Amino acid sequence: MKMHILTDNRTNKRGFLAEHGLSIYIEHEKANILFDTGQSDVYCRNAAQMDMDFNKTDCIVLSHGHYDHCGGLIHFPKTDRFPKVYVHEFVFAKRYAQNADGKSCREVGIPWSFDDYSFIKNNIVFTRKNLQIAPGVNLCGEIPSTLAFEGVPEGFYTGDDVDKSVDMMKDEQMLIFDTGKGLCIFLGCSHPGVVNCLNYAIKQFPGKKIDTLVAGMHLNSVSPLRLQMTMQAMLDLNIQRIIPLHCTGIFAICEMKRFLGDRCLPLCAGDSLEL
C-alpha cells in the first residue's frame, strides 16, 4: 500500500501548492481511494505534479462535511466512470465555526450543493456507522465521545443563522485498512478526539494493533496537558508510525516529533510513503 499527500497546510517541494485542507491518494491492492479533496483544485494540480492517474480511482471518501475536506470534490475530473463517493448522511448539514472574537461565527460547511452536480449526486453512497468498501478496507463512523480529557469539539456549531447547537461531528468517519502489520487508520480532523477515535477503532477490530496513523488531529490550541496525554496514549498503544497533518498544528507537530522521535513522520503535500 502506498499513500500520496495531495493537499496539506504545508509543502516543501518545488512546484507544489499548499492550502488549509487535506487530500490523500491511497493505492491499495484492493482499491485505489481518494481520501478527502481539500477546499479547491489544489489536490488535482499537485496530483498532476506527481503523475497521478485519477482514472484508476475506485472510490472517494469524504471524512466529514467541512469545506477544507470536501470543497474540492467538484474539481475531480469528470471521467467516464466517476467513482462512488462515500459520505455520512449528515455531511451536508449547515456547519459553523466560532470566530476569534468568541461571538460571531462563519460558515465552514460544504460550499456547494450536490443537487447542482449530477455526476456527484448520482454516485453518492450515504454511510452511518461501519461499512466495508473493499476486502480489508472499512469506514467507521458515528464515533462516540468517551474520553473526558478530549471532550466535545469546541467552537463548532450546526443549525441555521437563528438557532444553532453544538456540532458533535457525528459525520466524521475513519478509513481503516486491516493489514498484516496491523491497522492503518486515516482521519480527516479527529474532531471527536484522536485518542477517542483510536480507542473506538480498536474496539471495532478486537485483537488488532494500530500500526500506522495518518491524521489531522486538531491539536493546535489544546492545553499542554491534553497534548501530553495524547502523545502518551499513542505510545501506550504502541503505534509504529504517526503522520500528523493539516489541522494538527505546527507546535503540536514539533512536540510530537520531539516526544515520539522516529515514530513521528512530519510529511506534507507532495510526499509519498510506502505503508
C-alpha positions, 0 to 999 in steps of 0.5 A: 500500500502506498499513500500520496499527500495531495493537499496539506497546510504545508509543502516543501517541494518545488512546484507544489501548492499548499492550502488549509485542507487535506487530500490523500491518494491511497493505492491499495491492492484492493482499491485505489481511494481518494481520501478527502479533496481539500477546499479547491483544485489544489489536490488535482494540480499537485496530483498532476505534479506527481503523475497521478492517474485519477482514472484508476480511482475506485472510490472517494471518501469524504471524512466529514462535511467541512469545506477544507475536506470536501470543497474540492470534490467538484474539481475531480475530473469528470471521467467516464466512470466517476467513482462512488463517493462515500459520505455520512448522511449528515455531511451536508448539514449547515456547519459553523465555526466560532470566530476569534472574537468568541461571538460571531461565527462563519460558515465552514460547511460544504460550499456547494450543493450536490443537487447542482452536480449530477455526476456527484449526486448520482454516485453518492453512497450515504454511510452511518456507522461501519461499512466495508468498501473493499476486502480489508478496507472499512469506514467507521463512523458515528464515533462516540465521545468517551474520553473526558480529557478530549471532550466535545469539539469546541467552537463548532456549531450546526443549525441555521443563522437563528438557532444553532447547537453544538456540532458533535461531528457525528459525520466524521468517519475513519478509513481503516485498512486491516493489514498484516502489520496491523491497522492503518487508520486515516482521519480527516480532523479527529474532531471527536478526539484522536485518542477517542477515535483510536480507542473506538477503532480498536474496539471495532477490530478486537485483537488488532494493533494500530500500526500506522496513523495518518491524521489531522488531529486538531491539536493546535490550541489544546492545553499542554496537558491534553497534548501530553496525554495524547502523545502518551496514549499513542505510545501506550498503544504502541503505534509504529508510525504517526503522520500528523497533518493539516489541522494538527498544528505546527507546535503540536507537530514539533512536540510530537516529533520531539516526544515520539522521535522516529515514530513521528513522520512530519510529511506534507503535500507532495510526499509519498510513503510506502505503508 
